[in-house]
């Protein structure tokens, strides 16, 4: 039944031969790989204003300079990654680049940061997507956690089915969103010329204002840095572009960075012009669209587009996370279950793990984008920095044409992103960054523990100097409770596998035991029956004691214990039988040289 | 570790030889077997007043006539049971008497009613005991559910240890409680003469009054009938008395009925004199003791005695329920697990079941005595009635001296209790009786289902006309994923149990498979290796298909599938390995003629 449900939800299995990879032109590629990066404009400008607001309305004038700083950072990081794309046309994720050039530890740190980043992208994007909906329909606001969980479940099912063939279809929403943003920013700029200048915004008064310190400005800047998340996606997937792959990917990256920068600046500038104040219950983009386009269907279209691109952004993680997890599992840093493709040619276990973790975050943070964001930027900048540093090492090793020029670009990128990482870590530590700062080392430690386990496993299983155990006249013990079809069948099996068979029975009820002893010669004349005393009426203890004694006396490597079991026809009938066999098997599992065999006897009704 | 915890809580195991039974004289026996019946005065008089109150203060004058009716009922039922005691000196519980004289179905119905009654006695007594404490310390009232759960847990632990040797110690609290009741009623009667007559009590106004109909009077009477619960305890345990058993038990029963009747009448009368009004938060006894004895230490002693006797009443069910469950399990109406004595010579599973069910009731009804009581009386009177009817049939069969006289007494008892059962069922149906009226037939149906299962099991396992399966050159299949110590060990085992060994491997990764095929001849030259294709990358499906094909070709009764498994040294390492072996074993369990064997290879670290 479970199997049927799986087939309905996930579809029929697919053969390995069905795997195919389509190459993308720049236009659809931009849409598919950049939804993550571009969608961050849905929350990043708002974050800057939330922190400046703490120092009062006047402080909001800092939002445009900060937006400019973030836009500069985008340019710098994009340039660095442009170089990575050309250096790693086979795909240069931060894990690969850092591991190859800097060594295992930095690589694994980058991998851990990326995994954390993917989980947070899903949680943040889904939370922000739900916020776009609840801004338009406030009645849904109390159900936001459930809506978020629903979205993640939907994404899991879609991705467990696999969405290969729909690549081009996914391009539409991104361009729809870009179109909406162009309309909002364009109409907004036109209106801003004619509208009377708004006074300083009326802030909701809750608590005294904090002074506008450098720390607060840096904190607002750190908050804005979430705009850079997802910028590395193109570099991971160079192979998905039509040839010449590197060139096409590079151009797409530049387009993306430009669009991202322009949208980010435009939205920040307009928020300032219209004196928008972020508040719980309605997003900044929703406020802006409402002012610029009115309450009508155009407004609803903007909100729908925002929701859809954010879901797409979450969806890209369903490619990235399972693939990175599989890469880490191949290198033995993660359990092997994450390594293999499921029956729909997707990394099913990775998809389920990602969904589970992001649902956990959505529930724990009550689907609040603003509460989730402080966890976000630190890990992303850590992986940026490690990846750029890896590139510097690579230039220094290869020393091609203009290598000093290239190395300098990446060095500047590495240093700036490292500084930003430090700023994010310090200024947002108390907001929630601390969790990520703790989780990444724990993950790295976990990776190495897993790797060490697989390594010692390999050594322990190695055949060097190993000779298979001698089984000799290997003893078989049949545990008997009475004499019936199941027991007679088990005795026949025992005699088939060894000439050295003993039957044992535990004396719980003297009447039943003596009846058994009387019937025994008729059904098993050649098998000795040993009656074990059990003063405390336990079955397990006397059996284990007998087997331990037996082990001392014999020289073979294994003792086999046969347990006659009947398999009931209906599930509830299992409850009616003593779970003794299960107990004995569990106890024997932890003793060396014991093999427990259940001989099933199937009941008809 | 779990084992050590069990030993600390429950104590060391005891041998079967340690079982001993002490015979009791009348004085301790009264205390031990009658705590259940006597303790019901802690809530029964209150219940009558709660219902009369609905019709206003004037209606409370009905409480003494109703109490007289209940006392008459007590006399009648006690007389009937006195005859049962003499007829069944070996112990005549309702299940035994009804089954022996009326047939299986009435017996089983009486058994089901009794089981329900025991569970309710624990829940009601514990709830009422906690109410005695929270009346004295209202600050504990919000924690009443947890206090109740704590009490039940305490009773379970005590009973899992076994409390045989403390029989006489348990007599003290009952006499302490009786002493307290004598003081309260005695001092109360003296004071009532001198105190000015109280006016009609001020009722808490909530909702309009209902008219004082016959139905309401009957409802109040039904509520008061809970005083009769536990009256059958002496008849169940005649064998525990010193000889002459029947005579001593009969006298004890008469004493108990007299004391119960007098206390019940006294408390009802005094409640009327002092115009007491039941209300949530303080019991009637607590109010009475406070008025009669003042707020001092004497009052606290009464509350403590009430609490303790109610716990004792609950405790008696820990003897009755597991013993009856064991009796039903011996007759195959309940799972066999309930039949056997645990390692402390008590029916451990029955004790755990009783505790689980009563905790469920306490939580579901929020530890509210008044809400639990409507469920109580119906089942008790059903078992009374069946047991008396059984006695009538018995007199008619045996026809001894004065048999018509005896039969008439029991007939009157049976008819009166049947009428009371009907009144209780109808008047308290909406209050909660309906639950019991539904649960008893469901239980009876369950009993017969279980019995049919054991019966068909016996037939299916019968050796009549059975010949053990021929195993021939029985085929053994070893599932192989690579070549390592675990696999080589498993191959050695396979060769030891059969000359007909095949190895199979599922081709998931062509590189690994071809490496395996190259290494194979070196380590297993005599065993053919079959490579199974798996287009959908599943291990389970190709293996099952191969085995199904094999089954068609061979003629032996069994195919053995050997799974090399390594047993990790640490628990968390289990998470790192594919649970394929477990899946395969689960799938094979439901196919006939397949034996799955795990050959463990123990890892050191």
Interface residues (C-beta under 8 A of the other chain):
Chain A: X13 X14 X15 X16 X17 X335 X336 X337 X340 X341 X342 X343 X450 X453 X454 X456 X457 X460 X461 X462 X463 X466 X468 X469 X471 X474 X483 X484 X485 X486 X488 X489 X491 X492 X493 X496 X497 X498 X508 X523 X535 X536 X537 X538 X558 X566 X567 X573 X575 X576 X577 X578 X589 X590 X592 X594 X595 X596 X597 X598 X599 X600 X601 X602 X603 X604 X605
Chain B: X13 X14 X15 X16 X17 X335 X336 X337 X340 X341 X342 X343 X450 X453 X454 X456 X457 X460 X461 X462 X463 X466 X468 X469 X470 X471 X474 X483 X484 X485 X486 X488 X489 X491 X492 X493 X496 X497 X498 X508 X523 X535 X536 X537 X538 X558 X566 X567 X573 X575 X576 X577 X578 X589 X590 X592 X594 X595 X596 X597 X598 X599 X600 X601 X602 X603 X604 X605
